[in-house]
Amino acid sequence: MTRILAVALMMAASFHVAADELKVAVAANFAHTLTQVAERFEAETGHRVRISSGATGALYTQIQHGAPFDLFLAADSRRPQLLEKEQKILPGSRVTYAIGQLAYWQRQGDPSEQSLTQWHKKLAIANPRLAPYGAAAQQVLSRLDLVKQFKGKLVTGSNILQAYQYVDSGNVQAGLVALSQLRSAGVDASHYWVVPEHYYAPLEQQAVVLKRTANPRLAQQLLDYLTQQQQLLTEAGYQVSAHVAKR
């Protein structure tokens, strides 16, 4: 019995030693979904995933300054493409993992395109210069000819999570946020309007394995695992289609 216990302890110790940790930089809109994926991945592989979230532009800047990430999951395709041109990613690792969706969230009333055009109070959005969802929000306002209407009334969050928090806290009564945030929070669908996807440039969210990683195979394994979770991604508020593939 003692020998069997000793062998079991040795196997457990060996498993622990073999376990690695991946550091993943992820756009704020996808942090909750990635946490769900990471929990499944950790349970199946024994490896650990450490997640750091923020605005895509801010994370890109951190990577430019040598931040120790293995993977970068952006909310757009531009930053991953820039990193590829700068030869800072593993060749062939750039992949579209999801297509984001924007929603107009109004705490009271009946949110719709019409109610957005008639809204004259403050509106929360993410910083268009740093966050792709913020840029998408600006495109929606431009399409609906609302830029002048909201001049001086936009409450800008550093990322899409902060824009969501402004509305969630009640400090702002409406905002253009990620559909995935509303889904993860269990917000009733009657309280938001999903903005038609042709109102803004596609939120094609791409990921890359960074060249600086010490675990390229494990990083690629996690990325492949993520792209296989199509049902989870769809339920979380993302579009997954045939073109979600390597570029």
Helices and strands as residue ranges (DSSP letters): H 2-18, E 21-27, G 28-30, H 31-45, E 48-54, H 56-64, E 71-73, H 78-85, E 95-100, E 102-106, H 113-117, E 123-126, H 132-143, E 154-157, H 160-168, E 174-178, H 179-185, G 189-191, E 192-194, G 197-199, E 203-209, H 216-227, H 230-235
